[in-house]
Amino acid sequence: MDQLLLDITPSPRPTLDNFVVGRNEELLSALRHAVSGKGAERCIYLWGDLGCGKSHLLSACANSSPDGIYAKGSVPEPANIVAVDDVDSFNNAEQIALFNLYNLMREQGGMLVMSGAMSPLHLRMRDDLRTRLGWGLVYQVQTLSDEEKQEALAKHALDKGFLLAPEISHYLLRHGRRDLPSLISALDELDEQSRKLHRAPTIPLLKTILN
């Protein structure tokens, strides 16, 4: 019978402090300035490849305010900080709702941060919405290097309560999916299985997970 596990070390919620910066120093500085309420521009659009950290940053912005809202696949109500992920996947009705939210928050105040896979110029969306997405600050989220991914994995392991051997992160990068969310998911499964078996995380155990 499999042993049931009590996960007493859940992953920490996304914040701007636990984002692995890499080459995104200017972007992170702009977000810190904006969520503090000091920035003049209150609309920010982020774009980049899958797994580059867009969702983390949007969640972190929402988490920085007691009434912040993070939404993916839908358009929420106005709030002090609203983060809307993957807007390039919206259908026409959702684009209209986002257009209305954008205008409403510009009138009422608050910070609106959004993300998509491409820059506003290349989005296949309504012209009026695409234009507005380009009016504010626009940043490309730069993908982490292998060294920065290893740093992120090591930090995540520490947050989960164990030290990650360098050879394990090296193996993950060579044989696993290379985007950071997939790497972290594999690391979480390795941690769960190692605790379940009462053994340290090892490459042989990692091989069984990846296979």
NORDA-V876110 format. One line per field, one symbol per residue. ss: DSSP state (a for helix, b for strand, c for the rest). psi: psi as a letter, one per 40 degrees, with the letter a starting at -180 (. if undefined). A space follows every 10 residues. Layout:
BEGIN
ss->???
psi->???
END
This chain:
BEGIN
ss->cccccccccc cccccccccc ccccaaaaaa aaaaaccccc ccbbbbbccc cccaaaaaaa aaacccccbb bbcccccccc bbbbbcaaac caaaaaaaaa aaaaaaaacc bbbbbbccca aaccccaaaa aaacccbbbb cccccaaaaa aaaaaaaaaa cccccaaaaa aaaaacccca aaaaaaaaaa aaaaaacccc ccaaaaaaaa c
psi->hihhihhegi hiihiddehh dbffdddddd ddddeeeeid hehhhiiiih eeeddddddd ddeehdfihh iheihaiiad hhhhifdeei addddddddd dddddddeii hhhiiieiid dehgihdddd dddedahhhh hhiiiddddd ddddddddde eihhhddddd ddddeiieid dddddddddd ddddddefii hidddddddd .
END
